Amino acid sequence: MPTIKIDGKELTVEDGVTILQAALENGIEIPHYCYHPALRVVGSCRLCLVEVDNSPKLLPACATRVTDGMEVRTQTEQVRDARRSILEFFLTNHPLDCPICDKAGECLLQDYTFKYGSAHSRFIEEKRVRPTKDLGGNILLYRNRCVMCTRCVRFFEEVVGEPYLVVEHRGYHSDISIFPGKELTHKMTGNIVEICPVGCLIDKDFLFHARVWNLTRTKSICPGCSAGCNIYLEHKDNRIYRIRSRKNMEVNTFWICDDGRYIYHRFEELDRITQPMRRLEGSEKLTKTTWQEAISMVHDRLALLKRAKKLDQVAVVGSAFASNEENYLLTRIFGDELGCKKFYVYAPSVEGEDETFRSGFTIRADKTPNRRGAELLLGKNSDFWGAIKKGEIKFLFFLGGNVLLELTDQQKELLKRLEFLVVQDVVFTEMARLANVVLPMGYFAESEGTYVNVDGRVQRFSAALVPPGDVKPGVQILLDLYRAFKPDLKMISAADVMNDLAANRSEFNGMSYFSLGDSGEKLR
């Protein structure tokens, strides 16, 4: 491993890394535009020029590999002068529209100009003005702001494997273009907005909606498929404004698909259940009730069945859309506390095939976030409909989470055969409308917990929003029900449930919210 010096600081780095990589890995900033760790080096922006011993000229840090004993200087007057000059060239035609640009607050040109540029412009000529291009889908190309870093072009070539974008013309006339007759509707397109270092590529979905410095960023996991991509929920005033990718080299590297990027819209304008509901005996309508009464109704019915020794008529359906903590609590309440034996998993059948791109990034055909975790905790039996049809189930507790759930007419008729149906869900699904007790729970952005992705990695997501009305996170609802049977219960949070899960299931042994960190852990 070579030892180098950067600005007098001695560093031992990996073989084959570049000066820029070595600097960034050790907290030393070298400004750059065209470099991205997942894309090939082109060295076109020249902003990362540095002084290297025994070199007669400045060298691009992104394209120069380290050698043992190398000495690098990033703050000399020659380097600073080069940066000022390059930034001045970038700003010759760049409009001064930061106050209305959506990239303001996270724009590298804005940041670098403040840190390394000049406070005054010598450019007195009229700036070139180019019309904005609509590239189709959600993408606008503000051509006046482009610095020709070509990150977007290289992304489609190298990560996706399909060259949707090209650099058209040369020199002063260079322009980012899409092939004639095509639109940017590819499922990976949103990533080019994230990797654009300036305000050139803008997402219509976020256009003029919020200032980035007013948004709160919460770490989460995409619930759109079993890949378990790491994301940030960016929100304000109890509303999600956008979803961004979160780096995890073990799962999604730097990317997310557009299905996940815009999935938060699925949870807007829903027919939410905002208060516990119950159905009075003989009534066709559900009426609002309190949490205490709703939990008591479920507890009392189960206690009655236990005294009558009819727990063999009770079945529990966990969910591939629910967290490990929620599914685990079902086993603690109905299995350990009551002695029920019938556990099922609700998970829609997988349709289609996985979609894998050139870089290896994969969109999974399984559109549930926690099928593997649910089946690990509850088993793989999913045919509770067949058991109802045979008359083997009279009491059913259903844990939902799929806001797109639809029932067939036959399934609706089967539910009517039940003597008691409890539904814990996010929205008024067709199943909830047939229930005796409805327990309203928050969706993934209103809860915390863990999922297990398709590769067996346990990953944590956190609550970003406050649930509406009298809605509670699913874990809290199940803890209240558990406490009705076990008043001295010590668990009070999702973190406590994970600790209990780790202590009792070997696959999760040693795990905690602290140990999972930002990148998660593989099942034991």
CORSULBEL-V191140 format. One record per residue. N is the residue number from 1. OMEGA is omega in radians with two decimals (none if undefined). Layout:
N:OMEGA ; N:OMEGA
//
This chain:
1:-3.10 ; 2:3.03 ; 3:-3.11 ; 4:3.03 ; 5:3.02 ; 6:-3.09 ; 7:3.09 ; 8:-3.13 ; 9:-3.11 ; 10:-3.08 ; 11:2.97 ; 12:-3.00 ; 13:3.13 ; 14:3.05 ; 15:3.00 ; 16:3.14 ; 17:3.10 ; 18:3.09 ; 19:-3.11 ; 20:3.11 ; 21:3.14 ; 22:3.14 ; 23:-3.10 ; 24:-3.14 ; 25:-3.12 ; 26:3.02 ; 27:3.11 ; 28:-3.09 ; 29:2.93 ; 30:-3.07 ; 31:-3.12 ; 32:3.07 ; 33:-2.97 ; 34:-3.11 ; 35:2.95 ; 36:-3.03 ; 37:-3.12 ; 38:-3.08 ; 39:3.14 ; 40:-3.13 ; 41:3.08 ; 42:3.07 ; 43:-3.03 ; 44:-3.03 ; 45:3.10 ; 46:-3.11 ; 47:-3.06 ; 48:-3.14 ; 49:3.14 ; 50:3.03 ; 51:3.08 ; 52:3.13 ; 53:3.08 ; 54:3.04 ; 55:-3.10 ; 56:-3.13 ; 57:3.09 ; 58:-3.12 ; 59:3.08 ; 60:-3.09 ; 61:-3.09 ; 62:-3.04 ; 63:-3.11 ; 64:-3.11 ; 65:-3.10 ; 66:2.99 ; 67:-3.09 ; 68:3.14 ; 69:-3.12 ; 70:3.05 ; 71:-3.07 ; 72:3.08 ; 73:-3.07 ; 74:-3.03 ; 75:3.12 ; 76:-3.13 ; 77:3.11 ; 78:3.12 ; 79:-3.13 ; 80:3.14 ; 81:3.10 ; 82:3.13 ; 83:3.13 ; 84:-3.11 ; 85:-3.13 ; 86:3.11 ; 87:3.11 ; 88:3.08 ; 89:3.12 ; 90:-3.04 ; 91:-3.11 ; 92:-3.14 ; 93:-3.12 ; 94:-3.11 ; 95:3.08 ; 96:-3.07 ; 97:3.11 ; 98:-3.11 ; 99:-3.14 ; 100:-3.10 ; 101:3.13 ; 102:-3.12 ; 103:-3.12 ; 104:-3.10 ; 105:3.08 ; 106:-3.11 ; 107:-3.13 ; 108:3.10 ; 109:3.09 ; 110:-3.11 ; 111:-3.08 ; 112:3.10 ; 113:3.12 ; 114:-3.07 ; 115:-2.94 ; 116:-3.05 ; 117:3.14 ; 118:-3.14 ; 119:-3.10 ; 120:3.11 ; 121:3.06 ; 122:-3.07 ; 123:-3.10 ; 124:3.13 ; 125:3.13 ; 126:-3.13 ; 127:3.05 ; 128:-3.14 ; 129:3.12 ; 130:3.13 ; 131:3.09 ; 132:3.11 ; 133:2.95 ; 134:-3.09 ; 135:-3.12 ; 136:-3.09 ; 137:-3.11 ; 138:-2.93 ; 139:2.97 ; 140:3.11 ; 141:3.08 ; 142:-2.96 ; 143:-3.13 ; 144:-3.05 ; 145:-3.02 ; 146:3.07 ; 147:3.07 ; 148:3.08 ; 149:3.13 ; 150:3.08 ; 151:-3.09 ; 152:3.13 ; 153:-3.13 ; 154:3.12 ; 155:-3.12 ; 156:3.13 ; 157:-2.94 ; 158:-3.10 ; 159:-3.12 ; 160:-3.11 ; 161:3.10 ; 162:-3.06 ; 163:-3.13 ; 164:-3.08 ; 165:3.10 ; 166:2.96 ; 167:-3.09 ; 168:-3.12 ; 169:-3.07 ; 170:3.05 ; 171:-3.09 ; 172:-3.07 ; 173:-3.12 ; 174:-3.06 ; 175:3.03 ; 176:-3.09 ; 177:3.02 ; 178:-3.11 ; 179:-3.10 ; 180:3.10 ; 181:3.14 ; 182:3.05 ; 183:-3.14 ; 184:3.12 ; 185:3.13 ; 186:-3.07 ; 187:3.14 ; 188:-2.97 ; 189:-3.07 ; 190:-3.13 ; 191:-3.10 ; 192:3.05 ; 193:3.14 ; 194:-3.04 ; 195:3.05 ; 196:-3.05 ; 197:-3.14 ; 198:-3.10 ; 199:-3.11 ; 200:3.13 ; 201:-3.05 ; 202:3.13 ; 203:3.13 ; 204:-3.09 ; 205:-3.11 ; 206:-3.00 ; 207:3.07 ; 208:-3.10 ; 209:-3.06 ; 210:3.01 ; 211:-3.00 ; 212:-3.12 ; 213:3.07 ; 214:-3.08 ; 215:3.02 ; 216:-3.07 ; 217:-3.13 ; 218:3.14 ; 219:-3.12 ; 220:3.10 ; 221:-3.14 ; 222:3.13 ; 223:-3.00 ; 224:3.09 ; 225:-3.03 ; 226:3.13 ; 227:3.12 ; 228:-3.13 ; 229:3.13 ; 230:-3.06 ; 231:2.91 ; 232:2.94 ; 233:-3.13 ; 234:-2.90 ; 235:3.10 ; 236:3.11 ; 237:3.09 ; 238:3.11 ; 239:3.08 ; 240:3.13 ; 241:3.07 ; 242:3.04 ; 243:3.14 ; 244:3.12 ; 245:3.08 ; 246:-3.03 ; 247:2.95 ; 248:-3.04 ; 249:3.13 ; 250:-3.04 ; 251:-3.02 ; 252:-3.03 ; 253:-3.09 ; 254:-2.85 ; 255:2.88 ; 256:3.10 ; 257:-3.11 ; 258:3.05 ; 259:3.11 ; 260:-3.11 ; 261:-3.08 ; 262:-3.06 ; 263:-3.11 ; 264:3.09 ; 265:3.13 ; 266:-3.05 ; 267:3.09 ; 268:3.09 ; 269:3.10 ; 270:3.01 ; 271:-3.03 ; 272:2.93 ; 273:-3.05 ; 274:-3.14 ; 275:3.08 ; 276:-3.11 ; 277:3.06 ; 278:3.10 ; 279:3.11 ; 280:-3.09 ; 281:3.14 ; 282:-3.11 ; 283:3.09 ; 284:-3.07 ; 285:3.00 ; 286:3.10 ; 287:3.14 ; 288:3.11 ; 289:3.12 ; 290:3.08 ; 291:-3.11 ; 292:-3.13 ; 293:-3.14 ; 294:3.12 ; 295:3.13 ; 296:3.13 ; 297:3.14 ; 298:-3.14 ; 299:-3.07 ; 300:-3.14 ; 301:3.12 ; 302:3.10 ; 303:3.11 ; 304:3.13 ; 305:3.13 ; 306:3.12 ; 307:-3.14 ; 308:-3.12 ; 309:3.13 ; 310:3.14 ; 311:3.07 ; 312:3.08 ; 313:-3.08 ; 314:3.08 ; 315:-3.13 ; 316:3.10 ; 317:3.00 ; 318:-3.00 ; 319:3.02 ; 320:3.07 ; 321:-3.12 ; 322:-3.13 ; 323:3.05 ; 324:-3.12 ; 325:3.14 ; 326:3.14 ; 327:3.13 ; 328:3.12 ; 329:3.06 ; 330:3.13 ; 331:-3.14 ; 332:-3.09 ; 333:-3.00 ; 334:3.14 ; 335:-3.05 ; 336:-3.06 ; 337:-3.06 ; 338:-3.14 ; 339:3.09 ; 340:-3.08 ; 341:-3.01 ; 342:3.10 ; 343:-3.14 ; 344:3.08 ; 345:3.01 ; 346:3.09 ; 347:3.12 ; 348:3.12 ; 349:-3.13 ; 350:3.13 ; 351:3.13 ; 352:-3.09 ; 353:3.06 ; 354:3.12 ; 355:-3.08 ; 356:-3.10 ; 357:-3.00 ; 358:-3.10 ; 359:-3.07 ; 360:3.09 ; 361:-3.03 ; 362:2.96 ; 363:-3.03 ; 364:3.09 ; 365:3.08 ; 366:-3.03 ; 367:3.03 ; 368:-3.09 ; 369:-2.98 ; 370:3.11 ; 371:-3.08 ; 372:3.12 ; 373:-3.13 ; 374:-3.13 ; 375:3.09 ; 376:-3.07 ; 377:-3.00 ; 378:-3.05 ; 379:-3.03 ; 380:-3.13 ; 381:-3.12 ; 382:-3.04 ; 383:3.06 ; 384:3.10 ; 385:3.12 ; 386:3.13 ; 387:3.08 ; 388:-3.12 ; 389:3.14 ; 390:-3.14 ; 391:-3.09 ; 392:-3.11 ; 393:3.07 ; 394:3.10 ; 395:-3.13 ; 396:2.99 ; 397:-3.07 ; 398:3.05 ; 399:-3.05 ; 400:-3.11 ; 401:3.10 ; 402:-3.08 ; 403:3.12 ; 404:-3.09 ; 405:3.04 ; 406:-3.14 ; 407:3.02 ; 408:3.09 ; 409:3.13 ; 410:3.13 ; 411:3.10 ; 412:3.13 ; 413:3.11 ; 414:3.14 ; 415:3.14 ; 416:3.10 ; 417:-3.12 ; 418:3.06 ; 419:-3.12 ; 420:-3.14 ; 421:3.06 ; 422:-3.14 ; 423:3.03 ; 424:-3.00 ; 425:-3.08 ; 426:-3.05 ; 427:3.07 ; 428:3.06 ; 429:3.10 ; 430:3.10 ; 431:3.14 ; 432:-3.12 ; 433:3.13 ; 434:-3.02 ; 435:2.99 ; 436:3.07 ; 437:3.12 ; 438:-3.12 ; 439:-3.06 ; 440:-3.14 ; 441:3.11 ; 442:3.06 ; 443:-2.93 ; 444:-3.11 ; 445:-3.14 ; 446:-3.05 ; 447:2.98 ; 448:-3.11 ; 449:3.14 ; 450:2.98 ; 451:2.96 ; 452:-3.10 ; 453:-3.03 ; 454:-3.13 ; 455:3.11 ; 456:3.11 ; 457:3.10 ; 458:-3.08 ; 459:-3.05 ; 460:2.96 ; 461:-3.06 ; 462:3.14 ; 463:3.10 ; 464:-3.04 ; 465:3.04 ; 466:-3.12 ; 467:-3.13 ; 468:3.03 ; 469:-3.10 ; 470:-3.11 ; 471:3.09 ; 472:2.97 ; 473:-3.07 ; 474:3.13 ; 475:-3.13 ; 476:3.10 ; 477:-3.10 ; 478:3.05 ; 479:3.08 ; 480:3.12 ; 481:3.11 ; 482:-3.12 ; 483:3.09 ; 484:3.09 ; 485:-3.05 ; 486:-3.04 ; 487:-3.11 ; 488:-3.12 ; 489:-3.10 ; 490:-3.09 ; 491:3.14 ; 492:-3.07 ; 493:3.09 ; 494:3.11 ; 495:3.10 ; 496:-3.14 ; 497:3.10 ; 498:3.10 ; 499:3.12 ; 500:3.09 ; 501:-3.13 ; 502:-3.13 ; 503:-3.01 ; 504:3.11 ; 505:-3.03 ; 506:-3.11 ; 507:-3.11 ; 508:-3.04 ; 509:3.10 ; 510:-3.10 ; 511:3.02 ; 512:3.11 ; 513:3.12 ; 514:-3.09 ; 515:3.14 ; 516:3.10 ; 517:-3.10 ; 518:-3.03 ; 519:3.09 ; 520:3.12 ; 521:3.09 ; 522:3.05 ; 523:-3.13 ; 524:none
//
